[in-house]
Amino acid sequence: MSITTEQLDTAVKVLGEAASVRAAAAALREQMAPLHVTVLDAFDMRRETPAARVADRALYLMSTDGHCWSVTVEPAQASAFVLTQA
């Protein structure tokens, strides 16, 4: 399942409006099931390029080959979101 540009736009909006990154993740899990959404420490993603930034928060797109996960900037290749807060 790939992420649409509409889903990406919605995720960025939710990330910006939520009280916390964890609250944003919970909302996205509910709204966009079965997409995967996880929260990581910004340090863990420090060498990666986010798909979007909202203030001190970032959203990364993740793709998988069924075994390994990698960061992508292409929504069509992504099947998960990673959220961080600096």
BELUR-V517255 format. One record per helix or strand. SS is the DSSP state (~ for helix, > for strand). FROM is the first residue (numbers start at 1). TO is the last residue. If there is no record, write none. Layout:
((SS/FROM/TO) (SS/FROM/TO))
This chain:
((~/5/17) (~/21/32) (>/36/39) (~/42/45) (>/52/54) (>/57/64) (>/69/72) (~/75/77) (>/80/85))
